[in-house]
Amino acid sequence: MGRLQKLAPRITSSAPRIGSSVGDSRSHDREREARAPWRKWYRTARWGRLRLKVFERDLFQCQMDGCGRIEGNLSKLVCDHVRPHRGDQRLFWDDRNLQTLCKPCHDSLKQRQERREG
């Protein structure tokens, strides 16, 4: 009796029909930028200087009530807008509307608060 041959798979995965495919971050970023062109402000030298100025003003300490964490590693800090700017340049660049948050507080407590407030 002869050997059985392995058959090639006949079912393939289909491309997603809505939005960018999982793992396609470049495409996702382009779509996001088209919807919110102000996102490029975060990649300017002006934003970098303002962000550092806010960190220094707040002494590299999380301003979230009850936290107060001091962080020397800037990659673990977020320069957060107290009031969401939603593309308003005046609010975006106003240092009185900025605060230092540690990444855990920004990514959990602050995001939850913003979703509640709508």
N, C-alpha and C positions, 0 to 999 in steps of 0.2 A: 504494500500500500504506500502511496506517495505522501510526501509531507504537505501539510496545509500551509497555504501562503497567508501572510498577514495582510488584511485588507486596509487600505488607506481610510482614514476617517472621512465621513461624508457630511458631517454636520460642522458648520463653521459658525463662529460668533459674528453677529451683525453689529454694525456701527450704531452708536446711539443716535436716536432721531431728534433729540432735543439737547441743545447746548453742546459744549465741547466734551470730548471723550475723557474718561477717567485717566488721570496721569498726563493729560495734555495741558500743562500749566501755561505754556506760552499763548495758546489759543484763548484760554480762560482769561489771562491777563489782558490780552488785546480787547476782548469783549468788555471786560470790566472798565478799561480805560475809555472805551468809546461811550459807555454809559456815564462815566464820571471823570471828565478830563482833568479835574482838579487834583486827581491822585498823583499827577506828575510833580506837583509842588513839593511832595515829600522827598523827591530825589534832587532837590536843588541845594546849592551851597548855602543859600540864605536859610533854608529850613535846618540844615545841619548846625549852623551857628546859633540859631534861635533855640533849638533843642538843647544844645550844650549850656546855653545861658540859663534856661529854665532848670536844668539839672543842678547847676551851680547855685542858683537862687534857693532851691529847695534842699540844698546840701545833700544831694543824692539819696534823699529819703522819701519813701512812699508816702503820699499825702492822703491815702485812703484811711478813713476813720477806723481806729483799732489796729492798724497795721504798723506803720512807722518803720518798716524795714529799711535799713541802710545798705545800699548795694554799690560796690566799687566797679563792678563789671557792667559797663554801659549797655551791653547787649541784653541784659536782664532788666533794663528799665525802659519805660514807655513814656514819651512826652504826649500826654493825653489832653484833648480838648474838653474842658469842663462842660461847655454848651456845644453840642454838635454843630459844626460850621455849615454842613450841607452845601459846600461850594461858595459860601460867602467869604470873599477875600479878607474883609475887615475882621471877621471872627477868626479866620484861619491864622492870620499873622499877629493877632493881639496876644501879647505875652501874659496879660491878665486873665486870659481865657485858657491858659495852659497850666498843667500841673504834672508833677512827676508821680508815676505809679510803677510799682514793681510789676513784672509781667504776669504773675499769678493773679494779682488783684485786677489788672486791666482785662485779662482774658476771661475772667469769671464774673466777679462782682460787678465791675463797670459795664460789661456787655449785658448782663442780666438787667441792670438798672436801665440802660438805654432801651432795651426791648420793651420793658414795662412802660416806659414813658412814651414810647412810639416815636 
